[in-house]
Amino acid sequence: MRLTSFTDYGLRVLMRMAGTPDRAFTAADLAAEFRISRNHLAKVISALAAAGLLETRRGGGGGAMLARAPEDIRLGDVVVALEADQSLVECFASGTNTCTLTPQCRLKARLAHAEAAFVTDLNLSTLADCAYRPESV
């Protein structure tokens, strides 16, 4: 299984915020710390806010903060929210599936089970379990 860089960055954002939950972070702050594109990170933060994981404020003193306590955010739920538009394999995307094996495929159910097991296992952990606290803040 491979997660998109979008989800990777989303998890990094949440882990970092969980390490300092009382601080508001801007996309520019996080982009500089992670050494990644501010524009890309702004999209990630927007998606996390849309999923109800972050609260955002504009203007001076604005930024993003966790919308819930880190112990109330399950990792599998985060992955599901951020990977919502990504199918594990083509046949999982009903609108664009062109796989000719679909009618007789015996692999699809196993892959669906494995994907569900992956999310279930991730949901055994919360963001609090993975909070990142940099040594020099």
N, C-alpha and C positions, 0 to 999 in steps of 0.2 A: 504494500500500500504506500502511496506517495501523496503527501499533502501539497497543495499549491503554495507558492511563496506568499500569496495573499493570506492564507490561513497561518502560515509560519509567522508572518509579521504580526498578525492579529494576536496570536498567542504571546509573542514577545511583548507587545504593548500591554496586554493584560497582566503578564507576569511582573513587568516593571512597575505598573501602577499598584499592584498588590503589595509590592515591597515598600511603597511609600503612599499608603491609601489616603492620607490627608492632604496630598499635594495635587494641584491641577497641572497637567502636562499639555503643552502645545505640540502640534505636529512637528514644528521646527525643532523643539527641544528633543523629542524622541528621534527624529530623523538624524540629528547631529550625533546623538549618543549611539545609535545603531549603525550609523554610516550608510544610510539608504535614502532614496528619493523622498523628499518632503511631500511632493504631489501624490506619490503612490501611498504614502503613509496616511495622508489626509483622507484618501478613499477608504482605507482600512478602518480608520477611526470613525468615519461616517457609517460604515457597515456595522461596526460594533455598537454604535449609538442606536441605529435602526433596530438592532436585535435586542435592545434594552439592557445591554451590558455596560454602557457608558452614558454619562450625562455630559453634555457639552454646553459651554457658555462662550459667547462671542465678546470681543472687545478687550479693553485693558483688564488685566487680571483674570482673563478668561482661560479656557483650555478644557481639557477633558478629565473626568474622574470616574472611578468605578460607580456604577449605579446601585450595586449591591455589595454586601460584604464578600470578601474573597472566598470564605467558606461556604457561601451560598451559590457559587458559580461552578458548575460541573464541567470538566474539560471536554467530555464527549459532546455535551450540548453546544459548546463553543465551536467545536469542529463541524458539527452538523449545520450550525447557523452560517458559518463562513464558507462551507463547501456546498451549500444548497444548490448552486447552479452547476456543479461538477458531478458527472456520472462516473462511477467506478469503471464501467465499461460501456461501450456504445449501446448495447441492448437495454441498459437501464434507462435510457432517455427515450421514452415512448414516442415522442414527437419526431425524433430524427433517426430512429433505429432503422438501419438498412441491412442488418446482419441476416444473412440467408439461413443461418442455423437456428434462429429463434424458435421456430415451431417445434423442433425436436431437441433443443438444447438441454443437456442434463447438467451443465456447468452453472447456469444462471442462478439457480436456487442455492447452490453451494457458495457462490460469490456473495449473494445477498445475505446469507447466514454469516459468513465471515465478516462482512462489513458491519452487520448488526453487533456481532461479538466484539469487534474493535471499538465501537462506540460505547457499548456496555462496559467494557474494561476501562476505557478512559473515564467513564462516569463514576468509577470507584474512587477517583481522585478529584479534588477541588483545586481551584486556583490558589487557595491558601497553602496547599501542599507544594506548590511550585513558585511561590513568590520569590522575586529576585530583588535582593538588597545589595546594591553596589557598595564596594568598600569605601569609595570616596564620593559622597553625595554632597 
